[in-house]
Amino acid sequence: MGSSPSKILVAIDGSDISMKAADYAIALAKNTNAEILAVNVLDLSSIFKILPRDTKEQLIKIGRQDADRMLDTVIDMAKQNGIKIKTEIIESSISVADAITNYARKKAIDLVVVGTRGRSGMSKTLLGSVASKVVTYSPCPVLVVR
């Protein structure tokens, strides 16, 4: 990674904590002149495969609209701070954590920023399962924001 990251990946799921992670990533990018890649993972888990085609298509459409809304918020945050940002919605049948770490590897990310818990996190969990797996399997340093 060197002394400062040039490509920062932030994972957004719409939770308050993931938006705090985005805010932190933007502040860090502002100080290091880094580019931000913000992603949202649409979880197309195995149970999703048994749904009727029309239902799947409708759920994907709703998921993409929701992801676009979240990512648009992050784009606005970045633009207000003069930060270059790219966004992507990742449709994945593998775990969210695996999708994030695979994306980080594929895009040669220098730093991953995630929140401690996302929308499915339980309040008594110290570190959510997605964040924990990203920390464990990421190809680069991970910053966990709470």
Residue pairs with C-beta under 8 A, 6 or more apart in sequence:
1 110
1 111
1 140
1 141
2 110
4 32
4 34
5 28
5 32
5 34
5 110
5 111
6 32
6 33
6 34
6 35
6 110
7 34
7 35
7 37
7 107
7 108
7 109
7 110
7 111
8 25
8 28
8 29
8 34
8 35
8 36
8 37
8 109
8 110
8 111
8 112
8 113
9 36
9 37
9 38
9 39
9 100
9 103
9 104
9 107
9 109
9 111
9 112
9 113
10 18
10 21
10 22
10 25
10 36
10 37
10 38
10 39
10 74
10 112
10 113
10 114
11 18
11 21
11 38
11 39
11 40
11 41
11 96
11 100
11 112
11 113
11 114
11 115
11 130
11 134
12 18
12 19
12 21
12 22
12 38
12 39
12 40
12 67
12 70
12 71
12 74
13 40
13 41
13 70
13 115
13 118
13 119
14 40
14 66
14 70
14 119
15 115
15 117
15 118
15 119
15 121
17 115
17 116
17 117
17 118
17 121
17 145
17 146
18 114
18 115
18 118
19 73
19 74
20 115
20 145
20 146
21 113
21 114
21 115
21 145
22 38
22 74
22 77
22 113
23 77
24 113
24 143
24 145
25 36
25 38
25 113
25 143
26 36
26 74
26 77
26 78
26 81
26 83
27 81
28 34
28 111
28 113
28 143
29 35
29 36
29 78
29 81
29 83
30 81
30 82
30 83
34 110
34 111
35 83
35 84
35 85
35 86
36 78
36 83
36 84
36 85
36 86
37 85
37 86
37 87
37 88
37 107
37 109
38 71
38 74
38 75
38 78
38 85
38 86
38 87
38 88
39 87
39 88
39 89
39 90
39 100
39 103
40 67
40 70
40 71
40 87
40 88
40 89
40 90
41 89
41 90
41 92
41 96
41 99
41 100
42 60
42 63
42 64
42 67
42 89
42 90
42 91
42 92
43 92
43 96
44 60
44 91
44 92
44 93
45 93
46 93
48 56
48 59
48 93
49 93
51 59
60 91
64 89
67 89
68 89
71 87
71 89
74 85
74 87
75 85
75 87
78 84
78 85
79 85
88 103
90 99
90 103
92 98
92 99
94 102
95 130
95 133
96 130
97 129
97 130
97 132
97 133
97 134
97 137
98 133
98 137
100 112
100 114
100 130
100 134
100 138
101 112
101 133
101 134
101 137
101 138
101 139
103 109
104 112
104 138
104 139
104 140
105 139
109 139
109 140
110 140
110 141
111 140
111 141
111 142
111 143
112 134
112 138
112 140
112 141
112 142
112 143
113 142
113 143
113 145
114 130
114 131
114 134
114 142
114 143
114 144
114 145
115 128
115 131
115 144
115 145
115 146
116 126
116 127
116 128
116 131
116 144
116 145
116 146
117 125
117 127
117 128
117 131
118 128
118 130
118 131
120 128
121 128
127 135
127 144
131 144
134 142
135 142
135 144
